[in-house]
Every structure is written in structure tokens, then in C-alpha cells.
Amino acid sequence: VQLQASGGGLVQAGGSLILSCVASGRTSSTYAMGWFRQAPGKEREFVAAIVWRTNITDYAASVKGRFTVSRDSAKNTVYLQMNSLKPEDTAVYYCAADVRRGWAPTWSIKRGRYEYDFWGQGTQVTVSS
């Protein structure tokens, strides 16, 4: 699976951005697509994720209510709509794919970065105060 993220940029606090992540290759086993971010000197952290088959979503507490993750199956694309941006949202944002064999309704979204198998190249988001 190859992932290509785009849409980052510079925005003022309170503004909005939308990130896109296009998946290609053997995507049929993708269980979930996630967004992570990494600020300078900090660990890469979970932001949001969406289960490809069911549209179930999960969000980090720091972005819940401000960010929305969605997907377009026809385009093999996942989006991260980011509203009410804050300076502390400044980071490199990465999309990632959690690939699993088969399917089970009891599965749930993972938040650990090591649970994800494929990563995009990252896109910089800078929020000025």
C-alpha cells in the first residue's frame, strides 16, 4: 500500500485546512486509515482514524469536535477536515494504514503508531497565533 498525503500549509489560529491521503496498491485489506502528527521534539501521536468498511471513527481528545475524518471509497482517499485550528496543532501530519487479514465486527481502531503498517510521507501544518 502506498499513501500520498497532501493539503498542509500555513494558517492563522481559528482557521481551517483539509488534508487528503490517497491510497494505492493492495488496499483491499485495509481495516482502518489513521492520521497522526508529530511536533518538533515530541512523539508521533494519534489524531483520528476511520474504519474503511463501516465508517466508524475515533478521535484524540485534543481534536475532538474540531477535526473530522472521512473517506471516499471511490477515490481511495481519506480526508482530515481541521477547523478552529490552534498553534498547538502545528506539526507534520501523517496518514497511515492499518492492514489486517479478514474481518471481525469485534475489531476496533488502534491508536498506537506501531499498529499501523504503511505510512505516507507527511505534510506540514503550521498554525500561527
KEKE-3310 file (N, C-alpha, C; in steps of 0.2 Angstrom, whole numbers, plus 5000, padded with zeros to 4 digits):
npx = (5004:5003:5004:4999:5000:4993:4990:4993:4999:5001:4992:4981:4977:4962:4958:4955:4959:4961:4966:4972:4973:4979:4977:4985:4989:4989:4975:4964:4964:4964:4960:4958:4961:4972:4976:4990:5001:5016:5025:5039:5052:5044:5034:5027:5009:4993:4979:4967:4955:4948:4937:4938:4927:4916:4914:4916:4923:4936:4944:4957:4957:4961:4958:4945:4929:4933:4941:4937:4937:4935:4930:4932:4927:4927:4937:4948:4952:4956:4951:4955:4947:4951:4946:4945:4958:4973:4988:4995:4992:5001:5012:5019:5009:5004:4997:4991:4990:4981:4982:4974:4971:4956:4940:4932:4918:4921:4933:4943:4947:4964:4976:4989:5005:5013:5004:5001:5003:5008:5014:5011:5021:5020:5014:5016:5009:5006:5001:4998:4999)
npy = (4994:5011:5027:5044:5059:5076:5094:5101:5117:5134:5143:5154:5155:5148:5146:5135:5119:5106:5090:5078:5060:5049:5032:5019:5004:4988:4989:4982:4975:4984:4989:5001:5018:5030:5046:5054:5064:5074:5084:5096:5088:5080:5065:5055:5056:5050:5056:5054:5042:5031:5018:5008:5000:5002:5015:5020:5030:5038:5049:5058:5066:5079:5084:5082:5086:5097:5092:5082:5066:5058:5047:5043:5031:5028:5035:5031:5038:5047:5059:5073:5085:5100:5111:5127:5129:5128:5135:5125:5114:5113:5104:5090:5081:5064:5051:5035:5017:5004:4987:4972:4955:4947:4949:4956:4959:4963:4969:4984:5001:5005:5015:5016:5020:5010:5000:5002:4999:5004:5020:5037:5051:5062:5079:5096:5106:5122:5133:5149:5161)
npz = (5000:4996:5001:4999:5006:5007:5007:5017:5026:5029:5041:5050:5067:5072:5059:5045:5038:5025:5025:5013:5009:4998:4994:4987:4977:4985:4992:4997:5009:5019:5035:5043:5042:5047:5055:5061:5070:5072:5082:5083:5092:5099:5102:5090:5088:5090:5080:5073:5066:5054:5051:5037:5031:5039:5042:5055:5067:5076:5088:5095:5111:5111:5099:5096:5091:5084:5073:5058:5052:5036:5022:5005:4996:4983:4978:4985:4995:5010:5021:5032:5040:5047:5058:5067:5071:5081:5088:5094:5086:5077:5067:5059:5049:5047:5036:5039:5036:5043:5041:5039:5039:5034:5042:5057:5067:5079:5080:5083:5082:5082:5092:5093:5086:5081:5077:5064:5047:5035:5029:5025:5017:5025:5029:5031:5044:5049:5062:5065:5078)
capx = (5000:5006:5000:5001:4996:4994:4985:4996:5000:5001:4985:4981:4973:4955:4957:4954:4963:4959:4971:4970:4978:4976:4979:4985:4992:4984:4972:4958:4965:4965:4955:4957:4966:4973:4980:4995:5005:5022:5028:5047:5054:5038:5032:5021:5003:4987:4975:4960:4955:4941:4937:4936:4921:4910:4914:4917:4928:4939:4947:4960:4953:4963:4955:4938:4924:4936:4943:4933:4940:4930:4934:4929:4929:4928:4944:4953:4955:4954:4952:4955:4945:4953:4943:4947:4965:4976:4995:4997:4991:5007:5015:5019:5004:5005:4992:4994:4985:4981:4980:4973:4968:4949:4936:4928:4915:4923:4939:4942:4953:4970:4979:4997:5008:5016:4999:4999:5008:5010:5014:5013:5027:5019:5013:5017:5003:5008:4996:5001:4995)
capy = (5000:5017:5033:5051:5064:5082:5098:5105:5124:5139:5146:5158:5152:5149:5144:5128:5116:5100:5086:5072:5055:5044:5026:5015:4997:4982:4992:4978:4973:4990:4989:5007:5023:5034:5052:5055:5071:5074:5091:5095:5086:5076:5059:5055:5055:5048:5061:5052:5036:5029:5011:5008:4996:5004:5022:5021:5035:5039:5055:5060:5071:5086:5087:5080:5092:5102:5089:5077:5062:5055:5044:5042:5024:5028:5038:5028:5044:5049:5067:5076:5092:5103:5118:5130:5127:5131:5135:5118:5109:5114:5098:5086:5076:5058:5046:5028:5011:4998:4982:4966:4949:4945:4954:4954:4965:4965:4973:4991:5006:5006:5022:5016:5021:5004:4996:5004:4995:5008:5027:5042:5055:5068:5086:5101:5111:5127:5137:5155:5164)
capz = (5000:4995:5004:4997:5009:5004:5009:5023:5024:5035:5043:5056:5073:5071:5053:5043:5032:5024:5022:5009:5009:4993:4995:4980:4978:4988:4998:4999:5016:5024:5040:5045:5040:5053:5055:5066:5069:5076:5083:5084:5099:5103:5099:5085:5092:5086:5079:5071:5062:5052:5048:5030:5029:5042:5043:5062:5068:5083:5088:5101:5115:5109:5092:5095:5090:5079:5067:5056:5047:5032:5017:4999:4994:4975:4976:4989:4999:5017:5022:5038:5040:5053:5060:5074:5072:5086:5087:5096:5081:5072:5067:5052:5049:5043:5036:5039:5035:5047:5036:5043:5035:5036:5045:5063:5069:5086:5079:5085:5079:5086:5092:5093:5079:5079:5075:5058:5043:5030:5031:5020:5018:5030:5026:5037:5046:5054:5064:5068:5083)
cpx = (5004:5002:5003:4997:4998:4989:4987:4997:5001:4994:4985:4976:4966:4953:4956:4958:4960:4965:4968:4975:4975:4980:4980:4989:4986:4981:4966:4958:4965:4959:4953:4962:4966:4977:4984:4998:5011:5025:5035:5048:5049:5037:5027:5015:4997:4982:4967:4961:4948:4942:4934:4929:4915:4909:4915:4923:4930:4944:4951:4956:4955:4960:4947:4933:4927:4939:4938:4937:4934:4934:4929:4931:4931:4935:4949:4956:4952:4956:4952:4953:4947:4950:4946:4954:4968:4984:4998:4996:4996:5011:5016:5014:5005:4998:4995:4988:4986:4978:4980:4970:4961:4946:4933:4925:4917:4930:4938:4948:4958:4973:4986:5000:5011:5011:4998:5005:5011:5009:5015:5019:5026:5018:5013:5011:5006:5003:4999:4996:4993)
cpy = (5006:5023:5039:5056:5071:5087:5103:5112:5128:5142:5149:5154:5153:5147:5137:5126:5109:5096:5080:5067:5050:5038:5022:5008:4992:4985:4988:4976:4978:4990:4997:5012:5028:5041:5052:5062:5070:5081:5090:5093:5082:5070:5060:5053:5054:5054:5059:5046:5034:5022:5011:5006:5000:5012:5024:5025:5035:5045:5055:5066:5078:5089:5086:5086:5098:5098:5083:5073:5058:5051:5044:5036:5024:5030:5035:5033:5045:5056:5068:5083:5095:5110:5120:5128:5131:5131:5128:5113:5109:5107:5095:5081:5070:5054:5039:5023:5006:4992:4975:4961:4948:4951:4952:4960:4967:4969:4981:4995:5006:5013:5022:5016:5014:4998:4997:5001:5000:5016:5031:5046:5061:5075:5090:5105:5115:5132:5143:5158:5171)
cpz = (5000:4997:5002:5001:5006:5008:5015:5021:5030:5035:5049:5061:5071:5064:5052:5038:5032:5021:5018:5010:5004:4994:4988:4982:4981:4994:5000:5006:5021:5029:5042:5042:5045:5051:5061:5065:5074:5076:5084:5091:5103:5099:5094:5089:5087:5086:5078:5067:5060:5049:5041:5028:5032:5044:5051:5063:5075:5083:5095:5104:5113:5103:5091:5095:5085:5072:5065:5051:5043:5026:5011:4996:4986:4973:4980:4993:5005:5018:5030:5038:5047:5053:5066:5076:5077:5085:5089:5092:5076:5073:5060:5053:5044:5042:5036:5038:5040:5043:5040:5038:5038:5039:5052:5065:5076:5086:5081:5082:5085:5086:5092:5086:5077:5076:5067:5053:5038:5031:5025:5022:5023:5026:5032:5038:5051:5055:5067:5073:5081)
residu = (VAL:GLN:LEU:GLN:ALA:SER:GLY:GLY:GLY:LEU:VAL:GLN:ALA:GLY:GLY:SER:LEU:ILE:LEU:SER:CYS:VAL:ALA:SER:GLY:ARG:THR:SER:SER:THR:TYR:ALA:MET:GLY:TRP:PHE:ARG:GLN:ALA:PRO:GLY:LYS:GLU:ARG:GLU:PHE:VAL:ALA:ALA:ILE:VAL:TRP:ARG:THR:ASN:ILE:THR:ASP:TYR:ALA:ALA:SER:VAL:LYS:GLY:ARG:PHE:THR:VAL:SER:ARG:ASP:SER:ALA:LYS:ASN:THR:VAL:TYR:LEU:GLN:MET:ASN:SER:LEU:LYS:PRO:GLU:ASP:THR:ALA:VAL:TYR:TYR:CYS:ALA:ALA:ASP:VAL:ARG:ARG:GLY:TRP:ALA:PRO:THR:TRP:SER:ILE:LYS:ARG:GLY:ARG:TYR:GLU:TYR:ASP:PHE:TRP:GLY:GLN:GLY:THR:GLN:VAL:THR:VAL:SER:SER)
# end
